[in-house]
């Protein structure tokens, strides 16, 4: 059971990291284009990427906002930690029922 939660957590964290990084890059590209050209209208993909990045980067972005001028290594560590947090939260939600059933079985055996 622990192995399944660990595997699911790591897989979800990797997927989260890739999706968050891709959406951040797309949103940044659209923002820079709009910065250079005031008449530029964001495409639907850029708007979705901006919203997706805003959601996926929480709570890490809120924590990073507490400190100004973090070194790059600390920002990447925070980004990775945020993905791991999301990944293992998803893993616990996905495997929560089986974890509860297993815990109940262990409790009834001990009693």
Secondary structure, DSSP 8 states (H G I E B T S, - for coil): -HHHHHHHHHHHHHHHHHHHHHHHHHHHHHHHHHHH-TT----HHHHHHHHHHHHHTTTHHHHHTTSSS--HHHHHHHHHHHHHHHHHHHHHHHHHHHHHHHHHHHHHHH-
